[in-house]
Amino acid sequence: MITRSILLIFILFVNLSNASSQEIEWISWTSLEREMKDSPKPVFIFIHTDWCGWCKRMQETTFINPEVIRLLNANFYCVKFDAETKSKINFAGKVYTFNSEYSERKNGTHQLAIFLEGGYPVYPSSVFTDKNLNIISLTKGSSGSETFLNTMRPILKSQRK
């Protein structure tokens, strides 16, 4: 009986360990800068805000899909970017800051979000860059798993050439 209990606890522990590894490996901007110096690879940036319902929905649906997680973790550095953060961010050799006077948003918007989204931020947005941080894809709005995968797969093919 004790052996069976120990075995069940072990199985539960292994399953919980595997479940926690089934997440997107989000990194900070500082970590991205360091990783790109050591080992450049393409980047995925998820632009969101704390108040955005569609952003939360995408995180709770698309970003828990095992295939999405597998492909993102294997091929990209992934950054979750709150467009209303007040932090300075170094990106592609330039420093971006928060713009409290950005007229399109009452809360203000980070300059990097404005840049990445071509001047008009929409939340959520998904940005893919190549390993030199050149933007190769921008999708504004929420995407379900299949739509997201259909966007990502051609990007993966183009980066392997």
MARZAVEX-981305 format. One record per residue: residue number from 1; x, y, z of N, C-alpha, C in turn. Coordinates in Angstrom, 2 decimals. Atoms other than C-alpha are relative to their C-alpha. Layout:
REM MARZAVEX-981305
{pt NUM; {X; Y; Z}; {X; Y; Z}; {X; Y; Z}};
...
***
This chain:
REM MARZAVEX-981305
{pt 1; {0.83; -1.20; 0.00}; {0.00; 0.00; 0.00}; {0.87; 1.26; 0.00}};
{pt 2; {-0.90; -1.16; -0.04}; {2.83; 2.42; 0.85}; {0.71; 0.16; -1.33}};
{pt 3; {-0.67; -0.04; 1.30}; {4.63; 1.51; -2.37}; {-0.92; 0.59; -1.05}};
{pt 4; {0.98; -0.52; 0.96}; {1.47; 2.22; -4.37}; {-0.20; 1.50; 0.19}};
{pt 5; {0.16; -1.43; -0.29}; {1.04; 5.61; -2.65}; {1.21; 0.79; -0.49}};
{pt 6; {-1.23; -0.67; 0.46}; {4.65; 6.52; -3.36}; {0.02; 0.07; -1.51}};
{pt 7; {0.05; 0.02; 1.46}; {4.21; 5.51; -6.99}; {-0.99; 1.03; -0.52}};
{pt 8; {1.00; -1.00; 0.43}; {1.06; 7.65; -7.34}; {0.52; 1.42; 0.20}};
{pt 9; {-0.58; -1.33; -0.25}; {2.83; 10.64; -5.79}; {1.06; 0.31; -1.04}};
{pt 10; {-1.04; -0.17; 1.01}; {5.77; 10.13; -8.16}; {-0.62; 0.34; -1.36}};
{pt 11; {0.66; -0.24; 1.29}; {3.45; 9.96; -11.20}; {-0.61; 1.41; -0.02}};
{pt 12; {0.58; -1.33; -0.09}; {1.63; 13.10; -10.05}; {1.08; 1.07; -0.14}};
{pt 13; {-1.10; -0.95; 0.07}; {4.94; 14.93; -9.59}; {0.55; 0.12; -1.42}};
{pt 14; {-0.49; 0.00; 1.38}; {6.17; 13.92; -13.06}; {-0.98; 0.72; -0.92}};
{pt 15; {1.00; -0.67; 0.83}; {2.90; 15.05; -14.65}; {-0.03; 1.50; 0.25}};
{pt 16; {-0.04; -1.43; -0.29}; {3.03; 18.40; -12.87}; {1.25; 0.64; -0.57}};
{pt 17; {-1.25; -0.52; 0.57}; {6.65; 18.87; -13.96}; {-0.12; 0.16; -1.50}};
{pt 18; {0.19; -0.10; 1.45}; {5.74; 18.14; -17.57}; {-0.98; 1.10; -0.36}};
{pt 19; {0.99; -1.05; 0.28}; {2.74; 20.47; -17.40}; {0.64; 1.37; 0.06}};
{pt 20; {-0.62; -1.32; -0.13}; {4.88; 23.37; -16.25}; {0.98; 0.27; -1.12}};
{pt 21; {-0.93; -0.22; 1.10}; {7.35; 22.82; -19.10}; {-0.76; 0.26; -1.31}};
{pt 22; {0.81; -0.25; 1.17}; {4.47; 23.18; -21.56}; {-0.50; 1.43; -0.02}};
{pt 23; {0.31; -1.42; 0.05}; {4.57; 26.96; -21.48}; {0.98; 0.69; -0.92}};
{pt 24; {-0.91; -0.81; 0.80}; {6.04; 29.57; -23.74}; {1.09; 0.54; 0.92}};
{pt 25; {-1.14; -0.47; -0.77}; {9.49; 30.52; -22.52}; {0.19; 1.50; -0.26}};
{pt 26; {-0.08; -1.44; 0.15}; {8.99; 34.28; -22.22}; {1.29; 0.50; 0.64}};
{pt 27; {-1.19; -0.61; -0.58}; {12.14; 36.34; -21.66}; {-0.18; 1.51; 0.05}};
{pt 28; {0.06; -1.46; -0.14}; {12.70; 39.96; -20.66}; {0.79; 0.66; -1.15}};
{pt 29; {-0.74; -0.76; 1.01}; {14.05; 42.69; -22.94}; {1.50; -0.06; 0.29}};
{pt 30; {-1.41; 0.08; -0.38}; {17.34; 42.60; -21.00}; {0.58; -1.36; -0.40}};
{pt 31; {-0.45; 1.35; 0.38}; {17.62; 38.84; -21.50}; {0.08; -0.13; -1.52}};
{pt 32; {-0.02; 0.04; 1.46}; {16.76; 39.25; -25.18}; {1.27; 0.65; -0.54}};
{pt 33; {-1.20; -0.71; 0.46}; {19.56; 41.76; -25.64}; {1.24; -0.87; 0.19}};
{pt 34; {-1.13; 0.87; -0.31}; {22.03; 39.38; -23.99}; {0.01; -1.24; -0.91}};
{pt 35; {0.09; 1.20; 0.82}; {20.79; 36.30; -25.87}; {0.32; 0.28; -1.47}};
{pt 36; {-0.25; -0.34; 1.40}; {20.92; 38.06; -29.23}; {1.48; 0.23; -0.27}};
{pt 37; {-1.45; -0.16; 0.15}; {24.59; 38.92; -28.65}; {0.69; -1.36; -0.05}};
{pt 38; {-0.63; 1.31; -0.11}; {25.46; 35.33; -27.73}; {-0.44; -0.97; -1.09}};
{pt 39; {0.54; 0.98; 0.93}; {23.20; 33.38; -30.07}; {-1.24; 0.57; -0.70}};
{pt 40; {1.14; -0.64; 0.66}; {21.02; 35.38; -32.47}; {-0.96; -1.02; -0.63}};
{pt 41; {1.04; 0.76; 0.69}; {17.74; 33.88; -33.64}; {-1.23; 0.89; -0.12}};
{pt 42; {1.20; -0.82; 0.16}; {14.33; 35.20; -34.72}; {-0.71; 0.23; 1.34}};
{pt 43; {0.69; -0.42; -1.22}; {12.11; 36.91; -32.14}; {-1.50; 0.09; -0.26}};
{pt 44; {1.44; -0.20; 0.00}; {8.40; 36.75; -31.41}; {-0.33; 0.96; 1.14}};
{pt 45; {0.40; -0.98; -1.00}; {6.92; 39.76; -29.57}; {-1.52; 0.04; 0.06}};
{pt 46; {1.44; -0.09; -0.23}; {3.42; 39.63; -28.10}; {-0.26; 1.33; 0.69}};
{pt 47; {0.28; -1.33; -0.54}; {2.21; 43.20; -27.56}; {-1.40; -0.02; 0.60}};
{pt 48; {1.26; 0.06; -0.73}; {-0.54; 43.53; -24.97}; {-0.07; 1.14; 1.01}};
{pt 49; {0.14; -0.89; -1.15}; {-1.88; 45.65; -22.12}; {-0.71; -0.80; 1.10}};
{pt 50; {0.65; 0.68; -1.13}; {-3.18; 44.68; -18.67}; {-1.52; 0.01; -0.11}};
{pt 51; {1.45; -0.16; 0.04}; {-6.72; 45.89; -19.45}; {-0.65; -0.66; -1.22}};
{pt 52; {0.50; 0.51; 1.29}; {-7.08; 44.17; -22.86}; {-0.58; -1.40; 0.14}};
{pt 53; {0.66; 1.30; -0.09}; {-9.64; 41.36; -22.80}; {0.42; -0.97; -1.10}};
{pt 54; {-0.41; 0.87; 1.10}; {-8.65; 40.01; -26.24}; {1.43; -0.49; 0.19}};
{pt 55; {-1.38; 0.42; -0.31}; {-5.01; 39.91; -25.08}; {-0.04; -1.19; 0.96}};
{pt 56; {0.12; 1.09; -0.98}; {-6.01; 37.76; -22.10}; {-0.56; -1.25; -0.65}};
{pt 57; {0.59; 1.15; 0.69}; {-8.12; 35.53; -24.31}; {1.05; -0.73; -0.83}};
{pt 58; {-1.04; 0.62; 0.82}; {-5.20; 34.92; -26.67}; {0.99; -0.76; 0.88}};
{pt 59; {-0.92; 0.67; -0.91}; {-2.94; 34.07; -23.73}; {-0.61; -1.27; 0.58}};
{pt 60; {0.68; 1.15; -0.61}; {-5.55; 31.65; -22.34}; {-0.40; -1.07; -1.02}};
{pt 61; {0.39; 0.99; 1.01}; {-6.26; 29.91; -25.66}; {1.17; -0.31; -0.94}};
{pt 62; {-1.06; 0.21; 0.99}; {-3.64; 30.33; -28.40}; {1.31; -0.43; 0.64}};
{pt 63; {-1.32; 0.23; -0.59}; {-0.62; 30.35; -26.10}; {0.05; -1.20; 0.94}};
{pt 64; {-0.06; 1.27; -0.74}; {-1.59; 27.11; -24.35}; {-0.06; -1.19; -0.97}};
{pt 65; {0.02; 1.05; 1.02}; {-1.79; 25.15; -27.62}; {1.39; -0.64; -0.06}};
{pt 66; {-1.31; 0.66; -0.02}; {1.01; 22.52; -27.49}; {0.85; 0.24; -1.25}};
{pt 67; {-0.76; -0.22; 1.24}; {1.99; 23.03; -31.15}; {0.53; 1.44; -0.06}};
{pt 68; {-0.44; -1.39; -0.05}; {2.16; 26.82; -30.75}; {1.19; 0.11; 0.95}};
{pt 69; {-1.07; -0.04; -1.00}; {4.29; 26.39; -27.62}; {1.27; -0.64; -0.55}};
{pt 70; {-1.16; 0.73; 0.52}; {6.58; 23.84; -29.28}; {0.74; 0.80; -1.07}};
{pt 71; {-0.63; -0.74; 1.09}; {7.21; 25.92; -32.40}; {0.62; 1.32; 0.46}};
{pt 72; {-0.57; -1.25; -0.51}; {7.71; 29.20; -30.55}; {1.27; -0.27; 0.79}};
{pt 73; {-1.17; 0.27; -0.85}; {10.09; 27.72; -27.97}; {1.19; -0.53; -0.79}};
{pt 74; {-1.09; 0.60; 0.77}; {12.12; 25.82; -30.58}; {0.64; 0.98; -0.98}};
{pt 75; {-0.48; -0.82; 1.11}; {12.52; 28.66; -33.07}; {0.16; 1.49; 0.27}};
{pt 76; {0.01; -1.44; -0.27}; {12.17; 32.07; -31.41}; {0.36; 0.31; 1.44}};
{pt 77; {0.01; -0.59; -1.33}; {13.08; 34.15; -28.44}; {-1.36; 0.67; 0.10}};
{pt 78; {1.35; -0.52; -0.16}; {9.69; 35.17; -27.07}; {-0.04; 1.06; 1.09}};
{pt 79; {0.11; -1.11; -0.94}; {8.98; 38.50; -25.38}; {-1.47; 0.41; 0.11}};
{pt 80; {1.35; -0.50; -0.27}; {5.67; 39.46; -23.78}; {0.18; 1.47; 0.39}};
{pt 81; {-0.26; -1.43; -0.11}; {5.53; 43.26; -24.07}; {-1.28; 0.76; 0.36}};
{pt 82; {1.10; -0.87; -0.43}; {3.10; 45.41; -22.06}; {0.25; 1.37; -0.61}};
{pt 83; {-0.19; -1.25; 0.75}; {2.68; 48.45; -24.33}; {-0.12; 1.24; 0.87}};
{pt 84; {0.10; -1.14; -0.91}; {2.06; 50.66; -21.29}; {1.08; -0.02; 1.08}};
{pt 85; {-1.10; 0.03; -0.96}; {5.26; 49.77; -19.44}; {0.76; 1.32; -0.02}};
{pt 86; {-0.72; -1.27; -0.11}; {7.24; 52.75; -18.21}; {1.52; -0.19; -0.16}};
{pt 87; {-1.44; 0.32; 0.07}; {10.64; 51.01; -18.61}; {0.61; 0.43; -1.32}};
{pt 88; {-0.77; -0.23; 1.23}; {13.29; 52.05; -21.10}; {0.33; -1.36; -0.58}};
{pt 89; {-0.28; 1.27; 0.67}; {13.83; 49.33; -23.68}; {1.00; 0.24; -1.12}};
{pt 90; {-0.96; 0.00; 1.10}; {16.84; 48.76; -25.90}; {-0.46; -1.02; -1.03}};
{pt 91; {0.42; 0.90; 1.07}; {15.79; 47.28; -29.23}; {0.69; 0.40; -1.28}};
{pt 92; {-0.69; -0.20; 1.28}; {17.90; 46.95; -32.36}; {0.89; 1.25; 0.02}};
{pt 93; {-0.95; -1.10; -0.09}; {20.43; 49.49; -31.13}; {-0.59; 1.35; 0.33}};
{pt 94; {0.64; -1.26; -0.33}; {17.93; 52.17; -30.14}; {-0.73; -0.13; 1.34}};
{pt 95; {0.69; -0.01; -1.28}; {16.48; 53.14; -26.75}; {-1.39; 0.61; -0.19}};
{pt 96; {1.38; -0.45; 0.08}; {12.69; 53.48; -26.57}; {-0.53; 0.24; 1.41}};
{pt 97; {0.56; -0.34; -1.31}; {10.74; 55.07; -23.72}; {-1.52; 0.11; -0.10}};
{pt 98; {1.45; -0.17; -0.08}; {7.15; 55.49; -22.59}; {-0.39; 1.40; -0.46}};
{pt 99; {0.50; -1.28; 0.49}; {5.19; 58.26; -24.30}; {-1.36; 0.27; 0.66}};
{pt 100; {1.24; -0.27; -0.74}; {2.61; 59.59; -21.84}; {-0.95; 0.90; -0.77}};
{pt 101; {0.82; -0.94; 0.75}; {1.32; 62.10; -24.39}; {-0.50; -0.56; -1.32}};
{pt 102; {0.46; 0.59; 1.26}; {0.56; 59.67; -27.20}; {-1.51; 0.19; -0.08}};
{pt 103; {1.39; -0.47; 0.06}; {-2.79; 61.05; -28.32}; {-1.03; -1.10; -0.27}};
{pt 104; {0.96; 1.06; 0.33}; {-4.36; 57.77; -29.45}; {-0.44; -0.80; 1.23}};
{pt 105; {0.31; 0.79; -1.19}; {-4.36; 56.23; -25.95}; {0.03; 0.89; 1.23}};
{pt 106; {0.06; -0.86; -1.18}; {-5.44; 57.94; -22.73}; {1.06; -0.37; 1.04}};
{pt 107; {-1.01; 0.44; -0.95}; {-2.94; 55.85; -20.74}; {1.41; 0.25; -0.48}};
{pt 108; {-1.32; -0.11; 0.60}; {-0.05; 56.65; -23.04}; {0.41; -1.34; -0.58}};
{pt 109; {-0.47; 1.21; 0.66}; {1.89; 54.09; -25.05}; {1.51; 0.05; -0.11}};
{pt 110; {-1.45; 0.08; 0.13}; {5.47; 52.92; -25.15}; {0.39; 0.27; -1.46}};
{pt 111; {-0.46; -0.33; 1.35}; {7.42; 54.25; -28.14}; {0.31; -1.25; -0.82}};
{pt 112; {-0.31; 1.23; 0.74}; {8.52; 50.73; -29.03}; {-1.26; -0.64; -0.57}};
{pt 113; {1.26; 0.52; 0.53}; {4.90; 49.59; -29.39}; {-0.44; 0.81; -1.22}};
{pt 114; {0.35; -0.87; 1.13}; {4.26; 52.57; -31.65}; {0.86; -0.35; -1.22}};
{pt 115; {-0.92; 0.36; 1.09}; {7.34; 51.70; -33.74}; {-0.34; -1.37; -0.59}};
{pt 116; {0.23; 1.36; 0.49}; {6.66; 47.96; -33.96}; {-1.31; -0.13; -0.78}};
{pt 117; {1.30; 0.10; 0.64}; {3.07; 48.56; -35.03}; {-0.23; 1.07; -1.08}};
{pt 118; {0.10; -0.93; 1.12}; {3.82; 51.15; -37.69}; {-0.75; 1.27; 0.31}};
{pt 119; {0.58; -1.28; -0.35}; {2.55; 54.16; -35.78}; {-1.35; -0.05; 0.68}};
{pt 120; {1.32; 0.09; -0.62}; {-0.82; 52.90; -34.60}; {-0.17; -1.34; 0.71}};
{pt 121; {0.10; 1.26; -0.73}; {-0.86; 50.27; -31.86}; {-1.43; -0.52; 0.15}};
{pt 122; {1.25; 0.73; -0.22}; {-3.68; 47.73; -31.61}; {0.35; -1.17; 0.91}};
{pt 123; {-0.30; 1.08; -0.95}; {-3.89; 45.18; -28.80}; {-1.04; -1.10; -0.10}};
{pt 124; {-1.40; 0.42; 0.04}; {-3.05; 42.42; -28.96}; {0.55; 0.09; -1.41}};
{pt 125; {-0.67; 0.11; 1.28}; {-0.51; 42.34; -31.74}; {1.15; -0.98; 0.13}};
{pt 126; {-1.07; 0.99; 0.05}; {2.00; 39.70; -32.76}; {1.02; 0.44; -1.03}};
{pt 127; {-1.08; -0.45; 0.88}; {5.35; 40.69; -34.24}; {1.05; -1.11; -0.07}};
{pt 128; {-1.11; 0.92; 0.21}; {7.91; 38.31; -35.73}; {1.13; 0.78; -0.65}};
{pt 129; {-1.17; -0.61; 0.62}; {11.42; 39.49; -36.51}; {0.96; -1.10; -0.44}};
{pt 130; {-1.08; 0.93; 0.34}; {14.36; 37.84; -38.17}; {1.08; 0.11; 1.08}};
{pt 131; {-1.04; 0.00; -1.02}; {17.58; 37.25; -36.24}; {0.76; 1.33; 0.08}};
{pt 132; {-0.58; -1.34; -0.03}; {18.68; 40.82; -37.07}; {-0.98; 1.05; 0.52}};
{pt 133; {1.07; -0.83; -0.57}; {15.49; 42.23; -35.47}; {-0.73; 0.85; -1.04}};
{pt 134; {0.82; -0.62; 1.04}; {14.00; 43.27; -38.81}; {-1.39; -0.61; 0.07}};
{pt 135; {1.38; 0.49; -0.08}; {10.21; 43.01; -38.67}; {-0.34; -0.72; -1.30}};
{pt 136; {0.39; 0.76; 1.19}; {9.02; 40.27; -41.02}; {-1.50; -0.30; -0.02}};
{pt 137; {1.45; 0.21; -0.04}; {5.41; 39.95; -39.85}; {-0.61; 0.75; 1.17}};
{pt 138; {0.77; -0.68; -1.04}; {2.91; 42.03; -37.90}; {-1.46; -0.40; -0.19}};
{pt 139; {1.42; 0.33; 0.01}; {-0.56; 40.74; -37.06}; {-0.66; 0.76; 1.12}};
{pt 140; {0.73; -0.77; -1.00}; {-2.88; 43.15; -35.29}; {-1.30; -0.71; 0.32}};
{pt 141; {1.22; 0.66; -0.45}; {-5.69; 41.70; -33.23}; {0.28; -1.41; 0.49}};
{pt 142; {-0.10; 1.34; -0.59}; {-6.32; 38.38; -31.53}; {-0.02; -1.06; -1.10}};
{pt 143; {-0.02; 1.14; 0.93}; {-5.56; 35.11; -33.34}; {-0.24; -1.27; 0.77}};
{pt 144; {0.15; 1.33; -0.56}; {-6.81; 31.65; -32.55}; {1.21; -0.84; -0.36}};
{pt 145; {-1.17; 0.87; 0.19}; {-4.36; 28.74; -32.54}; {0.28; -0.29; -1.47}};
{pt 146; {-0.22; 0.37; 1.40}; {-4.88; 27.69; -36.16}; {0.45; 1.19; -0.84}};
{pt 147; {-0.40; -1.21; 0.73}; {-4.65; 31.24; -37.51}; {1.43; 0.38; 0.35}};
{pt 148; {-1.35; -0.32; -0.44}; {-1.54; 31.85; -35.43}; {1.01; -0.95; -0.64}};
{pt 149; {-0.90; 0.98; 0.61}; {0.08; 28.63; -36.67}; {0.13; 0.23; -1.50}};
{pt 150; {-0.05; -0.27; 1.43}; {-0.84; 29.49; -40.27}; {0.82; 1.25; -0.32}};
{pt 151; {-0.86; -1.18; 0.16}; {0.93; 32.84; -39.80}; {1.45; -0.39; 0.25}};
{pt 152; {-1.36; 0.33; -0.42}; {3.99; 31.31; -38.12}; {0.71; -0.96; -0.96}};
{pt 153; {-0.66; 1.04; 0.81}; {4.68; 28.35; -40.43}; {0.76; 0.57; -1.21}};
{pt 154; {-0.78; -0.57; 1.12}; {5.64; 30.40; -43.55}; {1.22; 0.81; 0.49}};
{pt 155; {-1.13; -0.75; -0.57}; {7.86; 32.57; -41.33}; {1.12; -0.96; 0.33}};
{pt 156; {-1.01; 1.02; -0.31}; {9.64; 29.46; -40.11}; {0.70; -0.47; -1.27}};
{pt 157; {-0.59; 0.45; 1.25}; {10.16; 28.26; -43.68}; {0.94; 1.05; -0.58}};
{pt 158; {-0.84; -1.06; 0.57}; {11.55; 31.63; -44.78}; {1.28; 0.20; 0.80}};
{pt 159; {-1.19; -0.18; -0.85}; {13.98; 31.75; -41.84}; {0.98; -1.16; -0.13}};
{pt 160; {-0.88; 1.18; 0.16}; {15.39; 28.29; -42.64}; {0.79; 0.05; -1.29}};
{pt 161; {-0.69; -0.08; 1.29}; {16.54; 29.31; -46.11}; {1.39; 0.56; 0.16}};
***
